[in-house]
Amino acid sequence: MGFDDLARHMASRDGKATAAPTDANDFLHRAAEDNRRIDRRNNLILGTILLVAGLIVGVLMVVIMIQAAASGVFVRWIGGLFGAGAAVGIGATRIWRGLRS
């Protein structure tokens, strides 16, 4: 009698379900469920951070560009604005994925 059989027999004798999966398919099913739960949480947390940080950086860059233009200095931060916009887009996508799952 193997360990899995013994665990199943002892659990059925006590009227309890086994705590650990006794089958490889059951193990993979539980791992997939845990992975979906963790992915959802990670998407929501990281998406919120990216969205907020992108909005803050983007707004600050635009304000600084407007103030510099008002004083006669022309500042172009196209790369920074593109990065802030990309952070907002990726953050919104991750939030959407987290809410959808």
C-alpha positions as CSV (number, residue, x, y, z in Angstrom):
1,M,0.0,0.0,0.0
2,G,1.5,3.3,-1.1
3,F,1.4,6.5,0.9
4,D,-1.3,8.1,-1.2
5,D,-3.5,5.0,-0.7
6,L,-2.8,5.1,3.0
7,A,-3.7,8.9,3.2
8,R,-6.9,8.3,1.3
9,H,-7.8,5.4,3.5
10,M,-7.2,7.3,6.7
11,A,-9.1,10.4,5.5
12,S,-12.1,8.3,4.4
13,R,-12.1,6.5,7.8
14,D,-12.2,9.8,9.6
15,G,-14.7,11.3,7.2
16,K,-12.4,14.0,6.1
17,A,-11.1,15.0,2.7
18,T,-7.3,14.7,2.1
19,A,-5.5,18.0,2.5
20,A,-2.9,17.4,-0.2
21,P,-3.9,16.3,-3.7
22,T,-3.6,12.6,-4.1
23,D,-3.7,12.6,-7.9
24,A,-1.4,14.4,-10.4
25,N,-4.4,15.9,-12.2
26,D,-5.8,17.2,-9.0
27,F,-2.5,18.7,-8.1
28,L,-2.3,20.5,-11.5
29,H,-5.9,21.7,-11.1
30,R,-5.2,23.2,-7.7
31,A,-2.0,24.8,-9.0
32,A,-3.8,26.4,-11.9
33,E,-6.4,27.8,-9.5
34,D,-3.7,29.3,-7.3
35,N,-2.0,30.7,-10.4
36,R,-5.1,32.4,-11.6
37,R,-5.7,33.9,-8.1
38,I,-2.1,35.2,-7.8
39,D,-2.2,36.6,-11.4
40,R,-5.4,38.5,-10.7
41,R,-3.9,40.1,-7.6
42,N,-0.6,40.9,-9.3
43,N,-2.4,42.5,-12.3
44,L,-4.6,44.7,-10.0
45,I,-1.7,45.8,-7.8
46,L,0.8,46.4,-10.6
47,G,-1.8,48.0,-12.9
48,T,-2.8,50.5,-10.3
49,I,0.8,51.4,-9.5
50,L,1.6,51.9,-13.2
51,L,-1.5,53.9,-13.9
52,V,-1.1,56.3,-11.0
53,A,2.6,56.7,-11.6
54,G,2.2,57.3,-15.3
55,L,-0.5,59.9,-14.7
56,I,1.5,61.7,-12.1
57,V,4.7,61.8,-14.2
58,G,2.8,62.8,-17.3
59,V,1.0,65.7,-15.6
60,L,4.2,66.9,-14.0
61,M,6.1,66.9,-17.2
62,V,3.3,68.8,-19.0
63,V,3.2,71.4,-16.2
64,I,7.0,71.8,-16.3
65,M,6.9,72.2,-20.1
66,I,4.1,74.8,-19.9
67,Q,6.0,76.8,-17.3
68,A,9.3,76.6,-19.3
69,A,7.5,77.8,-22.4
70,A,6.0,80.7,-20.5
71,S,9.5,81.8,-19.5
72,G,10.7,81.6,-23.1
73,V,12.6,78.3,-22.9
74,F,11.4,75.5,-25.2
75,V,11.6,72.0,-23.6
76,R,10.8,68.8,-25.4
77,W,10.5,65.7,-23.4
78,I,8.8,63.5,-26.0
79,G,10.5,60.4,-24.7
80,G,9.3,61.0,-21.2
81,L,5.8,61.7,-22.3
82,F,5.8,58.6,-24.4
83,G,7.0,56.6,-21.4
84,A,4.4,58.1,-19.1
85,G,1.7,57.3,-21.7
86,A,3.0,53.8,-22.1
87,A,2.8,53.3,-18.3
88,V,-0.8,54.5,-18.3
89,G,-1.7,52.2,-21.1
90,I,0.0,49.2,-19.7
91,G,-1.5,49.9,-16.2
92,A,-5.0,50.3,-17.6
93,T,-4.6,47.0,-19.5
94,R,-3.4,45.1,-16.4
95,I,-6.3,46.5,-14.3
96,W,-8.7,45.4,-17.0
97,R,-7.2,42.0,-17.1
98,G,-7.3,41.7,-13.3
99,L,-10.9,42.7,-13.2
100,R,-11.9,40.5,-16.0
101,S,-10.4,37.3,-14.5
